[in-house]
């Protein structure tokens, strides 16, 4: 019997794990600067957290991992995205009572969607996202976009742009909804099976269809800007003016919509222009939602905005642009143990160095002197501690600086002071 990882999943280990740590560290630093607090929600929720009435998204209709507990009617779903769980927690824990709104939260962790695996799209994938909840302002919209753009630029993505659109307020959206139904009505027989369903549930989703995208009738589809209320138009113009002032490159895309049905007003994506990204060019996506907080029982009229990125796809984009996230760090010191009787003495010395803040390793396999030096090379150790019976009996250590090849023998109680003097200079 063989045991293999399920299709659409991956193991993250070795050099790759350090790239992930570098990525996560940068993300956390920017969230700290922008005053976003971390939130960790359960890996699964009650199914109705994600499956809302009349939701036309493929994620809800096709891709969720849903299961029922034995001897129970309780239906649970492994989270396919982060926003719904965060908003559920925001309402359940009455964070909306915070006098300083918006409440700004970020999350990072695994999600699950049952879709066909391909490059940059896995069934178990890791997502990072932010949500700013409780306050509706174009300044908050632009702050979230600026945060996203700053993170991606700092990581090394240069060939990117913001694609942005507005879905307007409820009145604008309803007027546009009606216009799209009227427009697509004669073309119903030509629509794919998914779009026939979307026509009844949410015709905006037809604009995002990959199957019908090149149909001739898609060229003359009504555009949202023609159905905006004055208030919605002014809101969007303020967003664009702020982006101009901050010199963030953007392009208004009239056909940009969101796959989930709770979005209103500003929707956006950050897209990689690198040709190697192909169909997976969208690195990050998000938007504002006016109706999700009330849906979960929160105060009426309370709005939120957020965005999310797939970290696997981000790593692909960074690789395409040649960005360097680094790899496994070099060892500060490798402890060579010359004889089994010296092992305890060597282990104590290594533990002392670790307590002093140095990254250390020692031979645990009782290998030859030559084999241990090969391990030193593989670990790119800066220093080598050489311990034999003579050193142990005298309470001393022999240490070699790999860069200068200088070797010294000293009392063990001078070891940490000496390593400090050498490595701090670097």
N, C-alpha and C positions, 0 to 999 in steps of 0.2 A: 504493500500500500504506500502510495506517495502522498505527501502533503504539500500542496502548492497554494499560493496566495490566490484569492478569488479574482476573477476577471474584472478589470476596471479599478483595481486597487494597486497600491505600491508600498514598498518598505523604504523608509528614509534612514540612511545610516552612513557611516564613514565620512568622506570629504563632503558629501552632499548635506549631511546634517549640520555642518558648520556654516554652509551657505544659508541654510534656513535660519540658523541662529542670528547670522548677520542681518538678514532681511527683517526678522522679527525685532531685533534690537533697534534698527533704524525707525521702524514703524512706531515702536513704543516711545522713542525719544520725541518724535513729532507729536504724538498724542499728548505727551506730557507738556510740550510747549503750547499746544492749543487748548489745554485744560480739559481733555477728555479722560474720563475715568473708565477703568476696565469693568466689564460685566461678564459673568460666566453663567450661561443658562444651561438647562439640561440638554443632553444629547437627543432626547426624545420628548415630545409633548403630546397632549391630547390632540387627536387628529383634527378637531375643529379649530385649533389654533392656525392651521395652515389651509384647511379646506373650507373656504368661505362660499356662501351662496352665490351662484352665477359667476364664479371665477372661471375665466376661459383659458388660463395659462396652461401650457403643456406640462409644466412642472406639477400642477395640481391634478390634471386629468390623466397623466401618463406615467410620471416619474417618481412618485413618492413610495417609499418603503413603509407600508402600513401593516400592522399586525394586531391581533386581538389576544388578550391574556386568556389563559386556560380557565374555563369555568367562570368567565366574566364577559360582560357586554362592553367592557372598556376598550376603546380603539385608540391605539397609540401610533405615532408616526415619528420615525427618525428624522430629525430636522433637515429639510432640503435647502433652507436658507436661514439667515440670521435675524432679519428684521422682525418677523412676527413674534418670535420668542422674547426678544428684547422689549417690544411694546407691551406684550402680555405682562412681563415683569414690572415694567414702568407703571402700569395701571394697578396690578395686584398689590404692589408694595407702596402705592400712593406716592410715588416720586413726584407726581404732578403738583403736590402741595409745597414743593420746594419754592421758597420766595424768589430764588434767583434762576429764572428760566432763560434759555433752554437748559434742560438736563442733558449733558453731553457725554455719551457713552461709546466705548469701542469694544469689539469682541474679536476673538481669534480662535479658530478651531475647526474640527472636521464636520462636513455636511455629507448628505447621501442623496443621490438621484439615480434612478434606474434608467440610464440612457446608453446609447451605443458609445463605447469607449473609443476615443481618438486622441490625437496629440493635443495636450492642453485641456482635455475634458475627461475626467475620471468619474467613476461611480462613487467612490469615497474620495472627496477632495477637501482641501483646506481653504477656508475663506477668512478674510479679514474685512471688517466693515465698521462703519461709524453711524451713529444715530444722534441727531440733535432734536430733542423732544420738548414740546410744550410752548413753543413760540414760533410765530409765523412772520418772517421778515426776509426780504431779499438779501439783507446783509448776512443772515445766517446761511442762506443758500450759497452765497459766494464764499463765505468762510469755509464751508465744507468742500467746495470745489478747489479752493486754494490749498487746503490741507492735502487733498488728493494729488494735485499737481506738484506740490512741493516734495511729497514723499517720492513720487515716481522720478522726478528730476534729480533729486539727491541720490537715489539709488543708481542712476546712470542712464535712464531713458531720456534721450534728447529728441528723438524723432517722433513726437507725439502731439496731438491736438485734442481740444475739447469739442465734442459734437453736442449741441444743445438744442432744446426745443421747449415749448410749453404746451401742456394739456389743458391750461386754463382752469377756471373755477368750475363748480358744479354746473352752473348755467351754461357756460361755454362748452363744457364737455357734452352736455345733453344735446345742445344745438348741433354740435359736430357729429355726435352719434347718429342723430336723425338724418343729417345730410349724407353720411356715409351709407346708411341703409338704403336711402333713396338711390344713391349713385350705383351701388353694387347690385341692386335688385335685378336689373336686366342681365347681369353677368353671373348670376347664381349657378346656372348649369356648368359654367366653365371653371368655377372655383374648385380647389381641392377639397377633400372630405373634411379636413381640419378647419378650413376657412368657411365651409358651410355651417359648421357648428359655431365658429366665431361670429358669423353674421348674426346669429340670434343672441349670443351671449355678450359679445363685445366686438363690434366691427372695427374698432381701432386696431385690434390685433391682426387684421388682414394685412395692414400696412407692413407688418414685420414678418410676413410669410416668406420663407426661402423657396417654396415651390412656385407660388404665383408671382414672385417678384418681377419676372421679365414679361409678364403678360402685357399686351399692348394697352389694355384699358387701365393699367396701373399708372400710365404716364399723366393722365388727366384727373387723378383723384383730387377731390377737394382738400384744401390745406387748412390746418387748425387756425392759423392767424386770421382767417377771414370770418371766424365765428367767435372771436374773443369778445368778452364784455370789456368795457372801458377800464374797469378795475384790474382785470386780468392782464390787459395789454400794458397798462402802466407798470404793473408788478414786474413783468418780463423785461420791459425796457430798462427798468432800474437795475435788474440783474446784469443785463448786457453792458450798461454804462459802467457798473462797478468792475466788471471783467476788463473793460477797456482801460480803466484807470490803473488797474494792477498789471496791465500788459500781459495778460494771460491769453494766448492764442485760442480762438474758438471759431466754430463754423455753425451757423444755424441750419439744422436739418429738419425740414418740415415733416419728414416721414419717420422721425425718431419717436418711438413709443416704448413703453415698458411692458415686459411680459406678465407682470402682476397687475391686477385690476384696481389696486387701491391708490394708484398714483394720481396726483393733480399738479397743476402749475409746472414748476421747473423739472425737467427730466434731462439727463445728460449721460454721456459716455466719454471716456478718454481712450483714444484709439492710437495704436502704434502704426506709423506710416511705413515701417520696415517691411519690404516685400517678402521677407522670409516668414512673416507671421501668417500670410495667406488668409484663410477664412477665420482664423482665431485672432484677428487684429484687435478686437475689443478687450482692453486690459481691465477696465473698471466701469461700473455702471451704477446709476442711482437716480434719485429724484425725491420730490416732495409728495407727502400724502396728507390730505386733510381729513380723511374719514376713518383711518385705521384705529386711532386712539379711542374715539367714541365707540367703534365696533367692539372693542374689548371692555367697554363699560367705563371708560374715562370721560372726562368733562367734554361736553359738546363744544365744537368750535376749536378744540385744541389740536394743533397741527404738528407735524414732524418732517424731518428730511434726513436722508441717509444715503450711503453708497457702500458697495462691496466689491472686492476683487478676489479672484481665484489665485491663490499664491503659486500654484503650479504653473498657471499660464503666465503670471508675472515673471517667474524664473525663466521661462522660455523666451519672453520678450527681452529680458536683460541679456540672455545669452546671445540673442540675435544681434544686439547692439554692441556686443563685446564687453559688457560691464563686468567688472571684477568684484565679486563678493568675498573673495578670499577663500581659504581652505582651512585645514586642520593646523592650529598654531604649533610652532616649534616648541620642543621641550626646553625648559630652563636648565634642567639637570637630569642626567641619567646616572643611576647608582650602579656601579659594577661591583659584583660580589665575588671575591676570589676564594671560594671554599665554603662548604656547607656550614662549618662552625662559625663563620662570620655573618651568616644571614641575619640573625637577630640584631646584631650591632648595626648592620647596614640598614635594616628596616627602621630602626630607631632614628638614624641619621636622616633618612628620607622623610620620615614623619615630621621631624623637626623643621626641615626645609619647607614642607607643605604648610606647616603652621605659620611659617614666615611669609606665605603668600606665593610660593614658587611652584611651578608646574613640574612635577617630578615623576619618574618611573624607575623601576629596578628590575633586574633579571629575576624571574620567578621560576625558571626552568632548569637552573643549575647548569647553564651552558658554558662552553669554553670561553677563554679570554677573547679569542678571535671572533667567535660568534656574537659575543656581547658587543664588541666594537662595531660589528655590522648593524646591530640594533641601534647603536648610537647614531650611525649615519642615516638610517631610515627615519629616525625620530627627529633629525636635524637638531640635536641637542646642543645647547650653547656651552654647557660645561659637563664634565664627567667626574664623578666622585669614585675613586678607586680604593676599595677597602679589602685588605687582606688580614692575615693573622697578626702581622707586625703592627699595623695601624690599630687593630683592636686591643692588643696587649698594652700598647703605649697610650691608649686613649686619644689617638690622633686620626686624621683623615688626610688622604692625598687627593688633590683636586686639580683638574686640568682645564684650562681655558681653550676651547676648540679653535676659536678665532685666532688667538696669538700663539697657541701651542705652548704657552707658559704653564708649568706644572709646579705645584707647591705642596709641601706637607706641613700641617699645623695642628695644634691642639683642637679637639672637636668643639670645644666651647667658643672657638674663634670662627667656626665655619659660617654661621649665618651672617656675621659681621663682614666677612670676606666676600661672600656672594653678593651681599648688598652693595659693596663698594665696586664690584665689577659690573653687575647687571644694571645698577642704577645709572652708571655712566652711559650705557647704551640708550 
